[in-house]
Amino acid sequence: MSYSLSILRRAQKELAQIPHGDYERVVEAIRDLAENPRPAGCRKLAAREGWRIRVGDFRVIYEIDDGQRSVTVLHVGNRRDVYR
């Protein structure tokens, strides 16, 4: 059973700024979160609520609500910027 997927407006703007070649890979990884919100290599964040996946040099920060079966993407960006 799949999860519903939502992307915050802030994350949509961050996603739009990613170079085209990397954009396709990041979007595919986000779509895959609907089927498996905890894929291999995901990590629970220690400094704040949420999870993260790596897509090359980019990170996708998201929250999972198992009760409502939803995934909310909070941030998308380069690894040097996304945790700030």
C-alpha positions in Angstrom: 0.0 0.0 0.0 1.4 3.3 -1.0 1.7 6.6 0.9 0.4 9.9 -0.2 3.1 12.3 -1.2 3.1 16.1 -0.7 5.9 18.6 -1.3 6.0 21.9 0.6 6.1 25.1 -1.5 9.6 25.8 -0.2 10.8 22.4 -1.3 9.2 22.9 -4.8 11.2 26.1 -5.2 14.4 24.4 -4.1 13.7 21.5 -6.5 13.2 23.9 -9.4 16.7 25.3 -8.9 18.4 21.9 -9.3 20.3 21.4 -12.6 18.4 19.4 -15.2 20.5 16.2 -15.2 20.2 15.9 -11.4 16.6 17.1 -11.3 15.3 13.9 -13.0 17.1 11.6 -10.5 15.9 13.6 -7.5 12.3 13.6 -8.8 12.4 9.9 -9.3 13.8 9.3 -5.8 10.9 11.5 -4.4 8.3 9.5 -6.3 9.8 6.3 -5.0 9.2 7.5 -1.4 5.4 7.0 -2.0 6.0 3.3 -2.4 8.8 2.9 0.2 9.2 5.8 2.6 12.2 4.1 4.3 14.4 2.9 1.4 17.9 1.5 1.9 20.3 4.2 2.8 17.7 6.5 4.4 18.6 8.0 7.8 16.6 9.4 10.7 17.9 12.9 11.5 19.3 13.4 14.9 19.3 17.2 15.1 15.6 17.6 14.1 12.5 15.7 13.2 12.5 13.9 9.9 14.4 11.5 7.5 16.8 12.1 4.7 17.8 10.3 1.5 20.9 10.9 -0.6 20.7 11.4 -4.4 24.3 12.1 -5.5 25.3 15.5 -3.9 21.7 16.3 -3.2 19.6 15.5 -0.1 15.9 15.2 0.3 14.6 15.9 3.9 11.1 14.6 4.6 8.7 13.5 7.4 6.7 10.3 7.5 3.2 10.0 9.1 2.5 6.3 9.4 -1.0 7.0 10.9 -2.2 8.9 7.8 0.2 7.1 5.5 1.7 10.3 4.1 5.2 11.6 3.3 5.9 15.3 3.3 9.0 16.6 1.6 10.4 19.5 3.6 13.7 20.4 1.8 15.6 19.5 -1.3 19.1 20.8 -1.9 22.8 20.4 -2.1 24.3 18.6 0.8 26.3 21.7 1.9 23.2 23.8 2.2 20.2 21.6 3.1 20.9 21.1 6.8 21.1 24.9 7.5 
